[in-house]
Amino acid sequence: MAALTAAEQAARPTAAARILRVAGPLVELEGTTRVAMNDLVLLGRARVPAEVVAITTSRVTVQAYEYTGGLAPGEPGLPLGAPVRARLAPGLLGGVFDGLLRPLAAFGDRLAPGTGTDAPPVRRWAFDAAVARGQEVGEGSVIGEAGTGDGPRTRILVPPGCAGEVRYVADSAEYPEDAVLAVVGDTEIRSVTHWPVRRPRPVRERVPARTALATGQRVIDLLFPVARGSTVAVPGGFGTGKTLLLQQIAKWCDADVIVYVGCGERGNEMADVITEFAELTDPRTGGRLADRTVIIANTSNMPMMAREASIHTGATAAEFFRDMGYDVVVIADSTSRWAEALREFASRSGELPAEEGYPAGLASALAAFYERAGAVNTLGAGPGSVTVLGAVSPPGGDLAEPVTAHTERCVRGRWTLDRELAYARHYPALSWSHSFSRDADVLTAGPDRQDSAARRTAVAGLLAEADRLANLVDLVGVGALPAPEQVSVLAGRLVREGLLQQSALSPNDAHCTPAKTAALADAVLAVIDRCRSLVASGTPPDIVEQADFTALLRAREEAAPDDTATVRAAHDAVLAVLGELR
């Protein structure tokens, strides 16, 4: 949350309102008309931040972002005359923030009410100028770069609505973040800027998303790929591995910047994320993985309504880096807990409930979040993207409940996590029969991508055939099936164990490059084709099943993330074993 500048404080309304009623995070005020929707209000002597959510002729309703214990009717409420805003500065990368983008490192062990409403300490950053005095620039043009040199550099941009001649630009040196680095026309440009969290940042145009995001997870990259700038929902019951899967994607995907929003997460899970990111090495840059990551930790024991703001804060931070030309991934875990905050506040405000008690505006609220994703040409005419991955925790694994159903209407992909696969210790427990990707056809179009489309079709067909036979095998046993169908059952096992399973604890198997994924898929498919040809030529299927497939099944863990030679050697070894069965 951004504090007001001195000029804004001088211009803000001075008439304080009076607290009329306090009901948990809902606070009603009277005695002021100089407010607008989404304006920031400071409540009581503790200056608890709150946001205006409803205005009538006599009352203003606000949602408080901190604990309201101790607030009483009659205490003052001070409207600040500005919406809730995020403070965007070079220090975002590598930092840990609360739901209002306040740095948690500065607040000690616990957040007291009113903490962070004042301006944070001014930090200093190295600035490298990229323009010269007298140069003509437009909105979104790069003035220079600021930061520490670790991870992606923060590019200082000409703000939206500003263009003209560079009348002043600072020399390349170290400056406090509130120092004027350039003057374009009559606009002073600093390394720190502020933006309302509920207002999408402007772009020149949206463009079709046609470049794949490599997640490092084979089952996703092979069967259900996601494009840069797309949206995906990740529904799954408790214990199916949603958080672990999203953490793996955050660690190993090939995005430039990760914004990880722990919305209502358990504190120990967020602590694990922070610790692991600080210790891991970014495979692309060799630096710390944390240096390309913004972590918004709004855990389950933190104020409830800060969850509601946290995902919009995360989207604003992502758009800040997207405008610099970076590809950004926003991971929201979990949108179900965000929706529960909406439901609780709606019940306190007396809003008419819809399905399962959620507010009638739930679908619109979800759409407003997911529509901030997209591949764009920025105001500076460069490409950038925001990809949104949202976890959903349906109670009892019911995929027909409102949050899951409304989310599915907004997204281009769904990675459904299956309880039975999780209980069978098959990870990632992603159900190939209940998941989909609308990006798959776009990402596999064109002559240079026909091989990946053929692999996806072949693997999906083998899994569907094995699933069709699974119940029959349970009833009569695999030996009672015709020979070709016995091979189909074997093929399903080889695909699951040799290709789709992945161990987050293995240094070699925690993530996988597209080249290794393609090599493993080709190896498994070639072995299955050889098994079919052997059975078709008269070899008993039970003899084929008894062949030693160990080299193929272990290749995923024995080969390094980008090692295709070991995979090919395993492929050749298994084909040699099968050749002896003739």
N, C-alpha and C positions, 0 to 999 in steps of 0.2 A: 504494500500500500504506500502510495507516494504522499509525502507531506506537501503542503502548499508552499510555493515560493513566496518571498517577501512581497512581491507585487500583487500576487493573488490574495495574500492575506489582507493587504490594504484595501483591496477591492471587494472583498467578500461581504455578505450581509452581516450586520452586527446584532440584529435582534435575536435574542435567544428564545427558544421555545421552552415549554414546561412539560415534564413527563406526567402523563395522565394515568397510564396503566402499564404494568410489567407482567408479562406471562412467558417466562422462559426467555427464548431469543426474540420474542415479539414485544415491541415497545410502541406505545401510542403516545403521540405528542399533541399539544394544542398551543395556540398562541403564535403560530408562524404561518405565513403564506408564501414566503420567499424561498421556496424549495422546488425542485424538479425531480422527476423519477430518476432513480439511481444515484442521487446526490449523497454525499458523505455527511454524516452527522456525528458529533461527539457527544456522548451521553454522560451526564453526571460529573462529579468532581474527578472521577478516575479517567474521564475522557475515553470511554469505551466506544470504539468505532462501530458505526451502523450504517445501513444503506436504506434509502427511501424506496419502499415497494408499493405504497398506495397513498393516494392523496384524495381527501374529501374537502368539503367547504369548511369543516371545522376541525378536522383531525388529519394527522400525518402518521402513517404506520411505517415503522422501520424494522429491519431484521438486524439484530446485533451479532457481531462477529466474535464476541468474546463473552465470557461468563458474566451474567447480569445480576448475580447475587450481591445484595447491598444497594442496588438501585431502588429508589423509592419515588412515589408520586410527589411532584413538587420540585424535584431536582431539575437543573437546567439541561437543555439539549441545544447544542450549538451547531447550526447548519454551516457548512463550509463553502457552499455555493459552487461545488465542483463534483463531478462524478467520482466513483471509486476508480482509482487509477493504479497501474503498475509502474514501478520505478525501474526503467530499463537502462542498464549501464554495463560497462565491460566486466564487472565483477560477477555477472550471473553464472558464467561457466565455472564449474567446479564447486558451486555453492549449494547450500541446503537452506530452503526457505519454507515458511508456513504458507497457508492458503491465500494470504494477501501479498505474497512475495516479500515478506520481511525476513531478513537473514536470521536464522535461528542461532547462529554462532555467537551473536551479540547479546543473547537474552538469558544466559545461565541455564539452570536445570529446568525451570518452570516459567511459563509465560504468565505474568501478572496482568490483570485488567488494565488497559490503557498503554501497555508496552508497545513501543514502536510507532506511536502517533506523531512523535517529533522526527525531524530530519535525522537520518543516520550520520555517523561520522564521515567526513569527506576523505576519500581515498585518492591516491595519486597513480596516474597511468602514463606509460610511455606512449607518445603520439608520433606517428610518421605521416607527414603531409603527402597528399597525392595530387594536389592541384596547386596552381600558382596564382598569385594576385593578378587580377585583370581577366582571368579566364571566365568564360560564360558556362554556367552549369544549370542543369534542370533538376526538378524534384527527383529524389532517389539517387542522384549522382554521389559517388564516393569522394568525400573530402579528404579522408585519410584513414589510418588504422590505429587502434589503441588496444592496450592489453599488456600482458606479461610475456608473451611469446610462447606460452604453453597452450596447445590446443588451437582451435580456430580463432583467428584474430577478430576482434569486434570492429566492424567497419563503420566509420562515422559518416552518416548519410545526410544529404540535404532533405529537410523534412517535407512532408506532403504539402502542396500548395505554395511552395517557395521555389523561385527560380530567379536567375539574373547573374550579374557580375560578382565575382569574388572580390570584395573590397578589402578583405584582410584574411590572412591565414597564418597561423602560428608556425614557428619554426619547429623542426623535429626535435623534441625534447620531452621531458617529463613534466606533467601539469596536474594540478588537482582537478577532480572530475567536474567541478562547477566552473572551471575556467573557460573563457570564450576561446574556442579553437579556430573559428572562422566566422566571417560575416558575409552573408550573401544577400545582396540588396540591403534591406533594413533588418534582416533576421540574424540574430546571434545564434551560433551553433555550438553546443557543448557536447561532451561525451556522454552525459546523462540526459535522458528524455523521459517523458511520462505519457502514458496512453490509457484511455478508459478501457477497462478489461472486457466490457460487453460490446465494444464497437470494433468490428473487424478492421484491420489496417488496409488501406486502399492498395490496389495493384493496377497495372496497365491493362492486363487482360488475363482471363483464365484460358488455359490450353489443355487439350486432351492429355491424359496421363498415359504415356506409352513406354516408360522405362521401368524395368523391374527393380524392386527393392530386394536385395539379397539378405535374407534374415539369418542365414547360417543353419537353419533347421530344414532337413531334407524333405520331410513330409509336406512342409509348406512350400518351399521353393519348387518342388517337383509337381505336386498335385494341385495346390491352391495358392498360386503366386499372388503377390500384391504389388501394385504399381506405386511408384513414388507419387504422392499426392492423392492416394486413394483412402478408403476407410474400411475398417474391418471390425466386426464384433467378435468377442471371444467368450461365448457363454459356456458355463459348466458348473456342475454342483460342487459343493465343498469337498475338498480333498482330491480333486481331479488334476490339479497341477497348473491352474491358470497363472498364479503369481510366478511360479518358477519358469513357465514358458515365456511370459512377458519379460522377465528378468534376463533370460537367455537372449531374447531378441534385442533387448536394450544393450546387452554387452557386445553382441557380435554382428549386428546388422551393419550395412555399409553406408548408413546415413552420416552426414557431417555433424549433426547435433542431435542429442536426445533430450527430450523434456519428459521426465518421469514424474507423474502425479500420483502419489499415494493417497487416494481419496477414501478416508475411513479405514485405512489398513491398520493391522495390528502393529504395535510399536516394535516388536522384535523383528518382524519382517522388514520394516523400513530400516532398522539398524543393520540388518544383514546386507541390504542393498547398498547402504552408504559405505559399510566396511569393505565389501567386495569390490565396489567400483574404485575405491581409493587404492586397492592393492593390485588390481589387474592392469595389464599393459594393453594399450590399444594396438591391435595387429597392423593397422594401417600407418600409424604415425610413430609407434614406438614409445609414445608418452603414456601418461596415466589415462586410464579410461574415464576417470572422473573429470578430466580437463575438457571433455566435449559434452558434458552432461549437466543439465539443470535439474535438481531434485526438489520437488515440492512435497514436503512431508506434512500431510494433514491427517494424523493418525486418529484412531477411534476414540481416544481419550481427550482429543482437542475439541474446541467449540464446534457444535454441530453445523451451524450455518456457514462456517468457513469452508466446509466441504462444498457447499453450493457455489461459492466463488472460486474455488481452487481450480476447477477444470477450465473456467474462462480465463483465469490468470495464466494457466499453462498454455492455452491457445494463444494468448497475447505474447507471451515470451517466445513461442515458436514462430509467430509471424514476424517478430522483431528480427530473428536470425534469417528467416526466409527472405526478407527484404534485402538482406546482404548478399543473396545469391546462394544460400546454403540449402541443402536438402535436410529437412528436419522431421523427426518422428516424435509424435506425442503419444505417450502410453498412459492411459487413465485406468487405474486399478483401485476401486471398481466403480462403474457408473451406477450400479445397483444401490450402493451406500449413498451416493449423491442423490439418487431419486428418493431414498428413504428420508433424507433431510428435507426435500421438497414436500413430501407427504406429511411429515410432522409439523412443519411450519404452516402448511395449508389447513391442517386440522385445528391449530391454535387460532388462526385468523378467521375461522368459520367458513372457509371456502367450501362450496358444494363438492363432495367427493365423487370421483368417477370409479372406474374398475379397481377393486381391491384397495380402495381408500386413497389412491394416488390422485393428485389434482388433475383437472380436465386439460390443463395446458402441458401435461408431461410430454406428449408427442412433439409439440412445438419447441419445448425446451431442449429435447434431445436433438431435434433437427437443427436448432440454432448452434449447438456445439459442433456437430459433425459437418455442417456446411462450411466451417472455417478451414477444413482440409481442402487441398487442391494443388495442382501444378499450375504455375502462373508465370507470366512475364512481369517482373517487378516494375516499379515506377522508373527505375534506372535501365529498363529494357533487358535485364538479364534474367535467366531462368532461375526458379526456386520452387520449392514445394514443401507442403506440410502434409504428412501422412498421420492419420489418427487410428490408433488401435485401442479399443475400449473393452475392458473386461466386464462381463455381466455375471452376477451370482444369483441365478434364479432359485428361490426357495424350493427345496426338494428336487431340484433338477428339472422343474417344470418349464419347458421352453415356450409354453403358451401364455406365461404370465406377462403383464403389461410392459415391463421394461424391456424384456427380450423381444416381444412382438413389435413394439414401436421402434426399437433400435434396428431391427432387421429391415425396416422400410427405408432407413436412412443410409445404409452402408452398402458397399459393393462386394463384400465378402463376409463369410461367417466360418470361423474355426471352432466347431463344436467339440468340447472335450467330453469323452465318454467314461462313465463311472466303471463299466465293466473292464475296459482296457486299463484303467488306472489300477483297479484291484488285481488285474493280471500282471501288474508291474511292466506294462508296455508304455514307455514314455518316449516322446510326448504322446499323451493319451488322446490324440486328435482323431475323431471319428471320420473316416473317409466316406461313410454312407450318409452322414448328416451335415456335412460341410459343403461349402460351395465358394467359387470365386468368379465374379463377373469380369475380372481382369484377365483371366486365363486366355481367352480367345484373342484379346488385343495384344497381349504380351507374346503370344506364339504365332502371330500373323507374319507373313513374309517368308521368302525362300530361305533366309539365313536362320530361321527359327523353326523350321519344319521338324528337325530332329527332336527338339524338346517337346513339341506337340505330339510326336509319335510316341515318345517315351511316356508321357503323361497318359495318353490313351491306352497304351499297352498295360501299364501298371494298374490304372483304374479298372480296366477290364478283368485282370487277374484277381484283384481284390473283390470285385463284385461277384465273380463266379465262385470264389472260395466262400464268401458269405452266404451265397445261395445254398451251398452244399453243407454248411456247418450244422444246421439242425438235423439234416438227414444223417450225417455222420454220427451225431449223438444218439440217434435212434437205432441204427442198424450197424454202425461201425464202418470204418473206411474200407475194410476188406470186401464188403458186400457191394461196393460201387463198381461200375464198369471201369476198365483200365484208364481211358482218357480222363475220367472224372477223378480218379485217384491221383493222377498227375496234377490236376487242378488244385486239389487239396494241398499237395506238396508245394505247388507254386505259390499259393497263398502264404504258407509258412516261410518260405525263402524270402518273399518280398517283405513280410513283416519283420522277420528277425535279421535279415541281412541288409535291408535297405532303410526301412522306415523307423525302426527303433534307434534311439540316440541317448547316450548317457551324458548328463550334465556334469558328472564327476570325472569324466575321462579327459585328460589333456588333448587327446587326439580326436575325440568324438563329440566334445562339447559344442563345437561349431564345425561347419563343413562348407567349403567353397563350392561354387557352381560346377567347377571342373571335376571335383571329387564326387559330387552328387551324380553327375552324368556318367562318370566311370563306373560307379557302383550300380547304377540302374542298368547300364549296358551289360555289365558282367552278370547280374542276376537274370536279366532277360535272355542272354545267350545260354546260360546254364539250363534255364527252363525249356528253351527251344530244343536243346540237345536231349533233355529228358523226354520230351514229347516224341522226338524222332526215334529214340530208342524203343519206346513203348509201341509206337506205330510199326516198327520193324519186327516186333515179336518178343522183345525183352519183357519179362514179367514185371509189373509195376512195383511189387514188393522188393525185387532185387534193386531196382532203381532207388527206392526209398532208403535202402540200407547203405547206399553209397556214402562216402565220407565227404560232407559238404563243409567241414570245419573251416577250411581256409577261406571260403567265401563268407561264412558267417562272422569270422573274426576280422575280416579285412577292414571293416568300418572303424574298429578300435585300434588296429595295428598300423593303419596308414595315417600319416599326419593330415591335418585339415586340407592341405593342398597337394597331397601325395597321390598321384594317379598311377605311378609305376607299381607300387605295392598292390594296388587293386587289380591291375592287369596281371600281375604275377599270380595272385590268388585265382583269378579267372582261368588262367592257363592251367594251373594245378588241378582245379576241379574238373575241367574239360578232359584232362589227361586221365583222371580217375574214371570218368564216365566212358572214355574211349576203351578202357579195358573190359567193359561189360559187354561188348559186342560178341 
